[in-house]
Amino acid sequence: MINRKVIFPVIAILFTASSAFCQTEVLKGVVNSLAFYNQRKDLKYLSKAKKTVDSLIVTKSDSANLQKNVYKAVVYTSIVYTDSLNVLKQPNDFFAKTIALVNDLLAKKKIYKYQPEMEFCKRCLANTYMRLGFGQMHISDYTNALVSFQKARAYVPSYKEITAYIAYANSKIGNIQEAARYYNILLNTDTLKPEYVYAAVNTYKAVGDTVKALQILQKGRKLLPNDKSLLFEEANIYNNCKDYKALVQLLPQLLDDNTNNADIAFIAGNCYDHLNEYDKAESLYLRTIELSSTFYDPVFNLGLLYLKVSQLKKDDADKNLSRAIQWLEKANEISPNDIKCLQLLQLAYTREDNNYQLDKINNKLKLLTN
């Protein structure tokens, strides 16, 4: 009965201040242009930074200079990340060349000397891949979105949200077991979001692993005690599985948290009904009807409850039989062609010796069943 849409937030990798990077006098023009872009957000400064860094790499010796190439990577990844509309008119293979440059630098033995710069490059590329992934998800191209998210994760493996995106894309293309594996990774981290819990629960329910879905909900409730709907979802699973002994343990808190929710009042009433606690069931069915007078199930169940009780309590049999007929007739008004309700009215009218109503019901049942 819970239907929460899973929405994952977009990562915001800000353009970090280039003043944090190492620099020499030769690279001062590049760094200054990056700093101006950071302040004014005008792409002309990125264009200027590119022209400057390209002018510094001309000879074979320049091409082997690690620092110059690092700054070339900083500028190129900045453009790839920032200029998503290609206002600067870079060639079609610019992104691919930028990736190759970064990957080549990451393999260098002395690249550890430029850790801040390379971390910046990796974040820019990761965010670019994620932007691609979100665009692909927008047109339901989940297969390519998955590839984009996996490439992003290779650059920033510690960013937890990418794991969620990978899990979500896997679930959309039917890789349910793989989706479950990634959600399980998320659930074992020190930070947990309700969206991850619901997505993981739905994934495990999709593969029929109700036990795992319940374990996740119980863990989620422990770590996210203020998210009341997790309790509702756990109760809903027990209700659907008809595990009323487990469900009844949750009802006091569930009812306290949702005093005006007709669905929850009905679930509770139905649970007590199946556990033969008829007084509690009666009270909750009446509460449900008070909250939602056109809700068929509690009206029907209340009629059935009185019919059962009329057979169990002989002293009040006639009174409970009359109540049963009253509520079953109301149920019939809401859903005139419900066969089960008509059959119960047939039984009740027979016990009441009400031949006139019995004939009407018999004739209607013949029309509906022939």
C-alpha positions as CSV (number, residue, x, y, z in Angstrom):
1,M,0.0,0.0,0.0
2,I,3.1,2.2,0.0
3,N,4.1,3.5,-3.4
4,R,7.0,5.8,-2.9
5,K,8.8,6.9,-6.0
6,V,12.5,6.5,-5.8
7,I,14.3,9.7,-6.7
8,F,18.1,9.9,-6.5
9,P,19.7,13.3,-6.1
10,V,22.2,14.5,-8.7
11,I,25.7,14.8,-7.4
12,A,27.0,18.4,-7.3
13,I,30.7,18.5,-8.0
14,L,31.6,22.1,-7.7
15,F,34.4,23.7,-9.7
16,T,37.1,23.8,-7.0
17,A,39.4,26.7,-6.6
18,S,42.5,26.2,-8.7
19,S,44.6,28.1,-6.2
20,A,44.7,24.8,-4.2
21,F,46.8,23.2,-6.9
22,C,50.6,23.2,-7.2
23,Q,51.8,25.6,-9.9
24,T,54.9,27.2,-11.5
25,E,55.4,30.5,-13.2
26,V,55.0,28.8,-16.6
27,L,51.5,27.6,-15.6
28,K,50.5,30.9,-14.0
29,G,48.4,32.0,-17.0
30,V,46.5,28.7,-17.0
31,V,45.8,28.9,-13.2
32,N,44.7,32.5,-13.4
33,S,42.2,31.7,-16.2
34,L,40.7,28.9,-14.2
35,A,40.4,31.2,-11.2
36,F,38.7,33.8,-13.2
37,Y,36.2,31.2,-14.5
38,N,35.6,30.1,-10.9
39,Q,34.7,33.6,-9.9
40,R,32.8,34.8,-13.0
41,K,31.4,31.6,-14.6
42,D,32.2,32.9,-18.1
43,L,33.3,30.1,-20.5
44,K,35.7,32.4,-22.3
45,Y,38.1,31.9,-19.4
46,L,38.1,28.2,-19.9
47,S,38.7,28.8,-23.6
48,K,41.6,31.0,-22.7
49,A,43.0,28.4,-20.3
50,K,42.9,25.8,-23.0
51,K,44.7,28.0,-25.5
52,T,47.3,28.7,-22.9
53,V,47.9,25.2,-21.9
54,D,47.9,23.9,-25.5
55,S,50.6,26.5,-26.3
56,L,52.8,25.1,-23.6
57,I,52.8,21.6,-25.1
58,V,54.5,21.8,-28.5
59,T,57.7,19.8,-28.5
60,K,58.3,16.1,-27.6
61,S,59.8,17.3,-24.4
62,D,56.7,19.3,-23.6
63,S,54.5,16.2,-24.2
64,A,56.6,14.3,-21.7
65,N,56.3,17.0,-19.1
66,L,54.1,15.6,-16.3
67,Q,53.1,18.9,-14.8
68,K,52.1,20.5,-18.0
69,N,50.0,17.4,-18.9
70,V,48.4,17.4,-15.5
71,Y,47.2,21.0,-16.1
72,K,46.1,20.1,-19.5
73,A,43.9,17.4,-17.9
74,V,42.6,19.9,-15.4
75,V,41.6,22.4,-18.1
76,Y,40.2,19.7,-20.4
77,T,38.1,18.0,-17.7
78,S,36.8,21.4,-16.6
79,I,35.5,22.0,-20.1
80,V,34.1,18.5,-20.5
81,Y,32.2,18.9,-17.2
82,T,31.2,22.6,-17.5
83,D,30.5,23.1,-21.2
84,S,27.8,20.4,-21.6
85,L,26.3,22.2,-24.6
86,N,29.7,22.5,-26.3
87,V,29.5,26.3,-26.6
88,L,33.2,26.3,-27.1
89,K,32.9,24.1,-30.2
90,Q,35.3,21.3,-29.2
91,P,35.7,18.4,-31.7
92,N,33.5,15.3,-31.4
93,D,36.4,13.3,-30.0
94,F,37.3,15.8,-27.3
95,F,35.7,13.8,-24.5
96,A,37.4,10.6,-25.6
97,K,40.8,12.3,-25.8
98,T,40.2,13.8,-22.4
99,I,39.5,10.4,-20.9
100,A,42.5,8.9,-22.5
101,L,44.7,11.8,-21.2
102,V,43.4,11.4,-17.6
103,N,43.8,7.6,-17.7
104,D,47.3,7.8,-19.0
105,L,48.3,10.2,-16.3
106,L,46.7,8.1,-13.6
107,A,49.0,5.3,-14.6
108,K,52.2,7.4,-14.2
109,K,54.4,6.4,-11.2
110,K,55.0,10.0,-10.1
111,I,51.3,11.1,-10.4
112,Y,51.0,11.0,-6.6
113,K,52.7,14.4,-6.6
114,Y,49.5,15.9,-8.2
115,Q,46.8,14.2,-6.1
116,P,44.6,17.3,-5.7
117,E,44.7,18.0,-9.4
118,M,43.9,14.4,-10.4
119,E,41.1,14.1,-7.9
120,F,39.6,17.2,-9.4
121,C,39.9,15.6,-12.9
122,K,38.3,12.4,-11.8
123,R,35.4,14.2,-10.2
124,C,34.8,16.2,-13.4
125,L,34.8,13.0,-15.5
126,A,32.6,11.2,-13.0
127,N,30.0,13.9,-13.0
128,T,30.1,14.1,-16.8
129,Y,29.4,10.3,-17.0
130,M,26.6,10.7,-14.4
131,R,25.0,13.5,-16.5
132,L,25.1,11.2,-19.5
133,G,23.5,8.5,-17.4
134,F,20.7,10.7,-16.2
135,G,20.0,11.8,-19.8
136,Q,19.9,8.1,-20.9
137,M,17.6,7.2,-18.0
138,H,15.3,10.1,-19.0
139,I,14.7,8.4,-22.4
140,S,14.5,5.0,-20.7
141,D,17.9,3.8,-22.1
142,Y,18.8,2.0,-18.9
143,T,21.4,-0.3,-20.5
144,N,23.6,2.6,-21.6
145,A,22.8,4.5,-18.4
146,L,24.2,1.6,-16.4
147,V,27.4,1.7,-18.4
148,S,27.7,5.4,-17.8
149,F,27.2,5.0,-14.0
150,Q,29.7,2.2,-13.9
151,K,32.3,4.4,-15.6
152,A,31.5,7.2,-13.2
153,R,32.0,4.9,-10.2
154,A,35.4,3.9,-11.5
155,Y,36.6,7.5,-11.0
156,V,34.8,8.2,-7.6
157,P,34.2,4.8,-6.0
158,S,33.6,6.3,-2.6
159,Y,30.6,8.3,-3.8
160,K,27.7,6.2,-2.4
161,E,25.0,7.7,-4.7
162,I,26.5,6.1,-7.8
163,T,26.0,2.7,-6.2
164,A,22.4,3.6,-5.9
165,Y,22.2,4.6,-9.6
166,I,23.8,1.4,-10.7
167,A,21.4,-0.6,-8.6
168,Y,18.5,1.3,-9.9
169,A,19.6,0.9,-13.6
170,N,20.1,-2.8,-13.0
171,S,16.6,-3.2,-11.7
172,K,15.1,-1.4,-14.6
173,I,16.8,-3.7,-17.2
174,G,15.8,-6.8,-15.2
175,N,19.2,-7.6,-13.5
176,I,17.4,-8.0,-10.2
177,Q,20.0,-10.1,-8.5
178,E,22.7,-7.6,-9.5
179,A,20.5,-4.7,-8.3
180,A,20.0,-6.5,-5.0
181,R,23.8,-6.9,-4.6
182,Y,24.4,-3.1,-5.1
183,Y,21.5,-2.2,-2.7
184,N,23.0,-4.5,-0.2
185,I,26.3,-2.6,-0.4
186,L,24.4,0.7,0.2
187,L,22.6,-0.8,3.2
188,N,25.8,-1.8,4.9
189,T,27.2,1.8,4.9
190,D,27.0,4.2,7.8
191,T,24.6,6.5,6.0
192,L,21.2,5.3,4.9
193,K,18.4,7.0,3.1
194,P,14.7,6.0,3.0
195,E,14.9,5.9,-0.9
196,Y,17.5,3.1,-0.7
197,V,15.5,1.1,1.8
198,Y,12.4,1.2,-0.4
199,A,14.3,0.5,-3.5
200,A,16.0,-2.5,-1.9
201,V,12.8,-3.8,-0.4
202,N,11.0,-3.6,-3.8
203,T,14.0,-5.4,-5.5
204,Y,14.0,-8.3,-3.1
205,K,10.2,-8.5,-3.3
206,A,10.6,-8.8,-7.0
207,V,12.8,-11.9,-6.7
208,G,10.4,-13.3,-4.1
209,D,12.8,-12.9,-1.1
210,T,10.4,-11.7,1.5
211,V,12.7,-12.6,4.3
212,K,15.5,-10.4,3.0
213,A,12.9,-7.6,2.3
214,L,11.8,-7.8,6.0
215,Q,15.3,-7.8,7.3
216,I,16.0,-4.6,5.3
217,L,12.9,-2.9,6.6
218,Q,13.8,-3.8,10.2
219,K,17.3,-2.5,9.8
220,G,15.9,0.6,8.1
221,R,13.4,1.2,11.0
222,K,16.3,0.9,13.5
223,L,18.5,3.4,11.6
224,L,15.7,5.7,10.5
225,P,13.3,5.7,13.5
226,N,11.6,8.9,12.3
227,D,10.5,7.4,9.0
228,K,7.1,6.1,10.0
229,S,6.2,4.7,6.6
230,L,8.8,2.0,7.0
231,L,6.7,0.5,9.7
232,F,3.7,0.7,7.4
233,E,5.6,-1.2,4.7
234,E,6.6,-3.9,7.0
235,A,3.1,-4.3,8.3
236,N,1.9,-4.4,4.7
237,I,4.2,-7.3,3.9
238,Y,3.0,-9.3,6.9
239,N,-0.6,-8.5,5.9
240,N,0.0,-9.7,2.3
241,C,1.7,-12.9,3.6
242,K,-1.2,-13.4,6.1
243,D,1.3,-13.5,8.9
244,Y,-1.1,-12.1,11.5
245,K,0.9,-13.1,14.5
246,A,3.9,-11.0,13.3
247,L,1.6,-8.2,12.2
248,V,-0.2,-7.9,15.5
249,Q,3.1,-6.9,17.2
250,L,3.3,-3.8,15.1
251,L,-0.3,-2.6,15.4
252,P,-0.1,-0.5,18.6
253,Q,2.6,1.8,17.2
254,L,1.1,1.7,13.7
255,L,-2.3,2.8,14.9
256,D,-0.8,5.5,17.2
257,D,1.2,6.9,14.3
258,N,-1.7,6.9,11.8
259,T,-4.9,7.7,13.8
260,N,-6.8,8.9,10.7
261,N,-5.7,6.4,8.1
262,A,-8.5,4.2,6.9
263,D,-6.2,1.7,5.3
264,I,-4.2,1.1,8.5
265,A,-7.4,0.8,10.6
266,F,-8.7,-1.8,8.2
267,I,-5.4,-3.8,8.2
268,A,-5.5,-3.8,12.0
269,G,-9.2,-4.8,12.1
270,N,-8.6,-7.6,9.6
271,C,-5.6,-8.8,11.6
272,Y,-7.5,-9.0,14.9
273,D,-10.4,-10.7,13.0
274,H,-8.1,-13.5,11.9
275,L,-6.8,-13.9,15.4
276,N,-10.3,-14.2,16.7
277,E,-10.2,-11.0,18.7
278,Y,-13.6,-10.0,17.5
279,D,-14.2,-7.0,19.8
280,K,-11.0,-5.2,18.6
281,A,-11.8,-6.2,15.0
282,E,-15.3,-4.8,15.3
283,S,-14.1,-1.5,16.7
284,L,-11.5,-1.0,14.0
285,Y,-13.9,-1.9,11.2
286,L,-16.3,0.7,12.5
287,R,-13.4,3.2,12.7
288,T,-12.4,2.4,9.1
289,I,-16.0,3.0,7.9
290,E,-16.1,6.2,9.8
291,L,-13.0,7.4,8.0
292,S,-14.1,6.1,4.6
293,S,-17.8,5.3,4.3
294,T,-17.5,3.9,0.7
295,F,-14.7,1.5,1.5
296,Y,-16.3,-1.9,0.6
297,D,-13.9,-4.3,2.4
298,P,-14.5,-3.1,6.0
299,V,-18.3,-3.1,5.5
300,F,-18.3,-6.6,4.1
301,N,-15.9,-7.9,6.8
302,L,-18.0,-6.4,9.5
303,G,-21.1,-8.2,8.2
304,L,-19.1,-11.4,8.0
305,L,-17.7,-10.9,11.5
306,Y,-21.3,-10.5,13.0
307,L,-22.4,-13.6,11.1
308,K,-19.5,-15.6,12.6
309,V,-20.2,-14.2,16.1
310,S,-23.9,-15.1,15.8
311,Q,-22.9,-18.7,15.5
312,L,-20.4,-18.6,18.3
313,K,-22.4,-16.6,20.9
314,K,-25.8,-18.3,21.1
315,D,-27.1,-15.8,23.7
316,D,-26.9,-12.9,21.3
317,A,-27.3,-14.9,18.1
318,D,-30.4,-13.0,16.9
319,K,-28.9,-9.6,17.6
320,N,-25.7,-10.4,15.8
321,L,-27.5,-12.0,12.9
322,S,-29.5,-8.8,12.4
323,R,-26.3,-6.8,12.5
324,A,-24.8,-9.1,10.0
325,I,-27.7,-8.6,7.6
326,Q,-27.6,-4.9,8.1
327,W,-23.9,-4.6,7.2
328,L,-24.0,-7.2,4.4
329,E,-26.9,-5.2,2.8
330,K,-24.8,-2.1,3.0
331,A,-21.9,-4.0,1.4
332,N,-24.3,-5.1,-1.3
333,E,-25.3,-1.5,-2.0
334,I,-21.7,-0.5,-2.5
335,S,-20.9,-3.6,-4.7
336,P,-24.3,-5.0,-5.9
337,N,-22.8,-7.9,-8.0
338,D,-20.3,-9.3,-5.5
339,I,-21.0,-13.0,-5.4
340,K,-19.5,-13.6,-1.9
341,C,-21.6,-10.9,-0.4
342,L,-24.8,-12.3,-2.0
343,Q,-24.0,-15.8,-0.9
344,L,-23.5,-14.6,2.7
345,L,-26.9,-12.7,2.5
346,Q,-28.4,-15.9,1.2
347,L,-27.1,-17.8,4.3
348,A,-28.2,-15.0,6.6
349,Y,-31.7,-14.8,5.2
350,T,-32.1,-18.5,5.4
351,R,-31.2,-18.5,9.0
352,E,-33.6,-15.6,9.6
353,D,-36.4,-17.4,7.7
354,N,-36.8,-14.3,5.5
355,N,-38.2,-16.0,2.4
356,Y,-39.0,-12.8,0.6
357,Q,-35.4,-11.5,0.7
358,L,-34.1,-15.0,0.1
359,D,-36.0,-15.3,-3.2
360,K,-34.6,-12.0,-4.4
361,I,-31.1,-13.0,-3.6
362,N,-31.5,-16.5,-5.2
363,N,-32.8,-15.0,-8.4
364,K,-30.0,-12.5,-8.5
365,L,-27.4,-15.2,-7.9
366,K,-28.9,-17.2,-10.8
367,L,-28.6,-14.3,-13.1
368,L,-25.0,-13.7,-12.1
369,T,-23.8,-17.3,-12.1
370,N,-25.5,-18.6,-15.2
